Amino acid sequence: MTIREFFKENPAAAVAFSGGVDSAWLLHEAVRYAQRTAAYFVRTPFQPDFELEDARETAARLGASLTVVELDILADPAVAANPADRCYYCKKALFTRLLEAAGAGGFPLVLDGSNASDDAGDRPGMRALRELGVRSPLRECGVTKADIRRLAREAELPVWSKPSYACLATRIPAGTAITARDLGRVSRGEAALMREGLTDFRLRLRGEDALLQVRGEQMDLARRLLEKRHEPLLDGFREVRLDETPRESRET
């Protein structure tokens, strides 16, 4: 099945839109082939502000309406407790709320941007999507991450090269309860590092400290930033240490 054929069979569908390249390409194709579509962004403390900014800019570029749905995800005790399968409970809460909003907007189907390179066995959140009836056209049609990058670049989407950005909850070790304070510390620290030029990195919580993981080509920059004890980065952390093992992106 092709994407065009998918939308011929499903002419009215809402797109769960994160602002990343996968959902951006899915929205591009929905605008192109669906009879009716719209983007929905579920805003929680797990997303930094730039994700919503990217979503708004991309949706406007594609000529799609964007609805921002607010959700207090930490009010769900199964999510806040941060078990090993937290992603299952989080996705279930997010998409339950999104399905309600999309249904109110007259959309019988909700789509997500999972692609054919995503390993369902390694992603407990996909189980929640299946249970809720959320479809993943890119995955179903065999569109890989490499395909998406190439096609998005050809379509001149600004996010074509945007690194994959896992939610802020992944910075907190499983089994450690997630709090608004900790999410804020991580978000501020990562924003400070981005302003200094780091890309495709993670700042992981370690109690009152943090561990910075970067790609090999940015090790020297990371060392310089930590050596000068960059004040905005240290906001909320006792110490930030550099992981000397280069980080590898999950870009399969």
LOKE-590080 format. One line per 5 residues: number of its first residue (from 1); their letters; for each residue x, y, z of C-alpha. Coordinates in nm, 3 decimals, m for minus. Example, Ala and Ser with C-alpha at 12.3 -4.5 7.8 and 13.67 -1.06 7.14 Angstrom:
2
1	as	1.230 m0.450 0.780; 1.367 m0.106 0.714
This chain:
252
1	mtire	0.000 0.000 0.000; 0.117 0.352 m0.078; 0.050 0.661 0.131; m0.182 0.787 m0.141; m0.380 0.462 m0.129
6	ffken	m0.395 0.482 0.251; m0.562 0.822 0.239; m0.795 0.709 m0.039; m0.922 0.445 0.205; m0.913 0.688 0.500
11	paaav	m1.007 1.029 0.358; m1.061 1.208 0.691; m0.793 1.176 0.959; m0.626 1.380 1.230; m0.247 1.375 1.267
16	afsgg	m0.082 1.354 1.609; 0.177 1.624 1.550; 0.495 1.659 1.755; 0.691 1.904 1.542; 0.949 1.639 1.449
21	vdsaw	1.035 1.521 1.099; 0.824 1.201 1.107; 0.495 1.365 1.194; 0.584 1.661 0.970; 0.616 1.433 0.668
26	llhea	0.297 1.250 0.763; 0.112 1.582 0.783; 0.262 1.683 0.447; 0.115 1.370 0.290; m0.219 1.408 0.471
31	vryaq	m0.254 1.764 0.338; m0.165 1.635 m0.008; m0.390 1.329 m0.026; m0.661 1.333 0.243; m0.993 1.499 0.179
36	rtaay	m0.983 1.650 0.527; m0.710 1.662 0.789; m0.579 1.867 1.083; m0.285 1.853 1.322; m0.318 1.804 1.698
41	fvrtp	m0.035 1.878 1.943; m0.079 1.746 2.297; 0.109 1.981 2.526; 0.250 1.836 2.848; 0.548 1.913 3.076
46	fqpdf	0.735 1.642 2.882; 0.787 1.868 2.578; 1.021 2.170 2.573; 0.882 2.494 2.432; 1.073 2.468 2.105
51	eleda	0.876 2.157 2.005; 0.551 2.353 2.003; 0.718 2.640 1.818; 0.842 2.398 1.551; 0.497 2.239 1.527
56	retaa	0.328 2.575 1.475; 0.578 2.686 1.210; 0.561 2.358 1.018; 0.181 2.332 1.029; 0.151 2.690 0.902
61	rlgas	0.401 2.615 0.624; 0.193 2.315 0.517; m0.134 2.505 0.536; m0.277 2.277 0.806; m0.475 2.387 1.109
66	ltvve	m0.310 2.307 1.443; m0.500 2.245 1.765; m0.302 2.252 2.090; m0.450 2.019 2.352; m0.336 2.071 2.712
71	ldila	m0.280 1.767 2.934; m0.149 1.745 3.291; 0.029 1.415 3.235; 0.180 1.410 3.585; m0.173 1.385 3.727
76	dpava	m0.168 1.025 3.606; m0.005 0.828 3.891; 0.101 0.546 3.657; 0.303 0.796 3.452; 0.442 1.000 3.742
81	anpad	0.569 0.685 3.915; 0.795 0.630 3.612; 0.797 0.249 3.587; 1.001 0.072 3.320; 0.695 0.067 3.092
86	rcyyc	0.603 0.430 3.160; 0.579 0.497 2.785; 0.278 0.265 2.764; 0.083 0.460 3.026; 0.196 0.794 2.886
91	kkalf	0.096 0.713 2.527; m0.236 0.578 2.647; m0.314 0.900 2.835; m0.190 1.124 2.552; m0.378 0.951 2.275
96	trlle	m0.695 0.904 2.478; m0.702 1.282 2.518; m0.612 1.335 2.153; m0.883 1.097 2.034; m1.138 1.293 2.235
101	aagag	m1.025 1.623 2.083; m1.008 1.484 1.729; m1.349 1.321 1.766; m1.495 1.653 1.874; m1.342 1.799 1.557
106	gfplv	m1.518 1.541 1.342; m1.223 1.312 1.273; m1.299 0.938 1.299; m0.932 0.838 1.281; m0.608 0.952 1.446
111	ldgsn	m0.266 0.890 1.290; 0.080 0.890 1.443; 0.423 0.926 1.281; 0.580 0.590 1.369; 0.774 0.466 1.066
116	asdda	0.899 0.136 0.926; 1.238 0.179 1.099; 1.078 0.188 1.446; 1.115 m0.136 1.640; 0.775 m0.218 1.787
121	gdrpg	0.936 m0.469 2.022; 1.141 m0.190 2.179; 0.858 0.060 2.213; 0.591 m0.019 2.474; 0.401 0.291 2.365
126	mralr	0.308 0.119 2.041; 0.101 m0.131 2.236; m0.111 0.158 2.365; m0.158 0.287 2.010; m0.280 m0.052 1.892
131	elgvr	m0.523 m0.081 2.182; m0.667 0.263 2.105; m0.697 0.205 1.730; m0.441 0.471 1.632; m0.295 0.404 1.285
136	splre	0.065 0.456 1.169; 0.056 0.503 0.788; 0.431 0.549 0.746; 0.497 0.220 0.921; 0.214 0.039 0.741
141	cgvtk	0.336 0.161 0.402; 0.700 0.069 0.463; 0.836 0.425 0.477; 1.168 0.423 0.663; 1.342 0.699 0.856
146	adirr	1.594 0.740 0.574; 1.305 0.776 0.328; 1.144 1.042 0.546; 1.465 1.245 0.576; 1.517 1.234 0.200
151	larea	1.159 1.315 0.107; 1.131 1.594 0.365; 1.452 1.746 0.233; 1.325 1.731 m0.125; 1.005 1.900 m0.009
156	elpvw	1.218 2.169 0.162; 1.067 2.111 0.505; 1.290 2.298 0.754; 1.273 2.009 1.003; 1.413 1.751 0.757
161	skpsy	1.745 1.735 0.947; 1.604 1.789 1.296; 1.748 1.528 1.537; 1.504 1.285 1.696; 1.406 1.427 2.035
166	aclat	1.273 1.187 2.296; 1.047 1.340 2.561; 1.201 1.492 2.874; 1.076 1.204 3.088; 1.345 0.984 2.930
171	ripag	1.609 1.193 3.110; 1.490 1.061 3.447; 1.593 0.706 3.543; 1.313 0.449 3.547; 1.187 0.398 3.900
176	taita	1.255 0.760 3.999; 0.929 0.951 4.033; 0.888 1.231 3.779; 0.831 1.579 3.922; 0.771 1.917 3.763
181	rdlgr	1.086 2.043 3.937; 1.307 1.779 3.776; 1.154 1.828 3.433; 1.215 2.201 3.466; 1.579 2.149 3.562
186	vsrge	1.641 1.928 3.261; 1.452 2.155 3.022; 1.642 2.467 3.132; 1.976 2.286 3.114; 1.915 2.149 2.765
191	aalmr	1.793 2.488 2.641; 2.116 2.648 2.771; 2.326 2.386 2.591; 2.136 2.434 2.265; 2.203 2.807 2.281
196	egltd	2.575 2.725 2.307; 2.568 2.510 1.994; 2.517 2.153 2.114; 2.283 1.936 1.905; 2.154 1.579 1.933
201	frlrl	2.248 1.535 2.299; 2.089 1.431 2.629; 2.114 1.577 2.980; 2.023 1.294 3.214; 1.923 1.340 3.575
206	rgeda	2.141 1.177 3.839; 1.993 1.287 4.171; 2.101 1.647 4.225; 2.360 1.608 3.948; 2.331 1.551 3.573
211	llqvr	2.515 1.348 3.312; 2.569 1.506 2.969; 2.580 1.271 2.670; 2.694 1.411 2.334; 2.802 1.290 1.993
216	geqmd	3.175 1.230 1.937; 3.217 1.538 1.717; 3.086 1.764 1.993; 3.294 1.626 2.282; 3.541 1.917 2.275
221	larrl	3.265 2.177 2.277; 3.094 2.000 2.568; 3.418 1.991 2.767; 3.472 2.364 2.714; 3.120 2.444 2.828
226	lekrh	3.154 2.237 3.143; 3.502 2.368 3.223; 3.379 2.727 3.229; 3.087 2.619 3.452; 2.829 2.783 3.231
231	eplld	2.587 2.937 3.482; 2.253 2.882 3.300; 2.343 2.516 3.255; 2.410 2.470 3.627; 2.074 2.620 3.725
236	gfrev	1.921 2.351 3.948; 2.215 2.108 3.936; 2.493 2.061 4.188; 2.725 1.933 3.915; 2.707 1.839 3.547
241	rldet	2.946 1.564 3.435; 3.034 1.459 3.081; 2.985 1.099 2.973; 3.316 1.018 2.802; 3.148 0.752 2.585
246	presr	3.016 0.925 2.269; 2.643 0.911 2.231; 2.494 0.719 1.937; 2.167 0.843 1.792; 1.876 0.604 1.747
251	et	1.819 0.689 1.385; 1.780 0.342 1.232
